[in-house]
Amino acid sequence: MKFLGPLQMRIMQVMWYADDDYMKARQMWKKLNQNENEPELAYTTVNTVMTSLCKCNFLQRVMIKNSYTYTARLREDQYELQILRYCADAFHNGDIDDLRNEVNFIHLKNT
């Protein structure tokens, strides 16, 4: 199970909610740097993280007209299910329903 770091998660969220299924690293870099509340990222950083996400099978890249174009290989709901399964295996003997019940109980208790 691979957990995403903060920048990896930001990149995946942009991919999951993008209007187009395909995106180049430069487009991603521009989107990530639109938020004035976040520090500006270097293009090389974004490109490196996107390449890393390909190696972890979160993104897929294909060469189109001499540049890489990326698409999400894993949907957001699939990633969430992987996390849920990991937590169920680690803390509830693989019982996802037991984990859900505990999460719901904690949520209700804190509201």
N, C-alpha and C positions, 0 to 999 in steps of 0.2 A: 504494500500500500504506500503510495507516494502522496504525502501531504504537500499542498502548495504553500509557498511563502507569500508574503504580501504583494510583491511585484508580479509574481506568477499569477496570483489570483486576480489582480487588476487586469492583466492581459487577457486571461481567460474570460473574465466578465465582459470585457469589450468584445471579444469574439462571440460570446454567447448572445449578446444583445445587439450586435451590429445589424444594420439593414441588409448588408451583403454577406454572403457566406464566406467570401474570400477577401483576404487583406494582405497587403505588403507590409514589411517591417516599417517602412517610412510612414505609411498611413497610421500604423499603430503608434509610432513615436509621436506623431502630430496629435493624435487623439489623447494620448496620455498627458501630453504637455499643455493641453487646453485648460486644465484645472489649475487656477492660480494659487490654490491653497496647498498644493503639493510642490515639492522641489522639482526643478527641471531635470529631466533625465537625458542622458547622452544617447544618441542614436545607436552607438555601438553596444550600450548596455541593453537596450530593448532588443536589438538584433540577437545578442548572445542569449538572452533569456528565452526568446522565441525558439532559437535553435535547441536549447536545452529542453524546452517543452515538447519539441519533436522527438527527442531521444527518449523521453518518458511517455510517449504515445498520447499526449494531450492534444498536440497539434500535428497536422500533416502538412508538408510543404511540397509544392510542385514547381518546376521551372516553367515559366511562361514568359516568352519574349525577353530572354536573358536576365530575368530576375525571379527570385523566389516569391511565391504567393502561398499564403498560409490559410488553413481552414481548421476548425475545431474537429478533432477526431472523437472527442468524448463530449457528450451533452452535459449540461449542468446537473440534471436530475440523475444521470449515471454516476457523476462524481459524488453527489450527496449520498447516493445509495452505497457506494464503496466505503465512504466514511462511516455510515451507519453500520454496515456489516463489520467493519474493523472494530468499532466500539462494542458491538454486540459480542463478537468473538473474544475481545480482550476482557470485557467486564461482566458479561451475562451468558457465558457458555454458548454463544452463538444464537441466543434467543432474541431476535429483533423485536418481537412483540413485548417482551419483558423490558427491553431498553426503552421502547416507546412509552410504555406505561410509566416508567420511572421519570422520564423526561416530562411527560404530561403532569405527573404528580408534583415535581419540582416547580414547574411553571405555575400551576394552580396555587401552590403554597406561597409563591413569591408575588402573586398579584392581589 
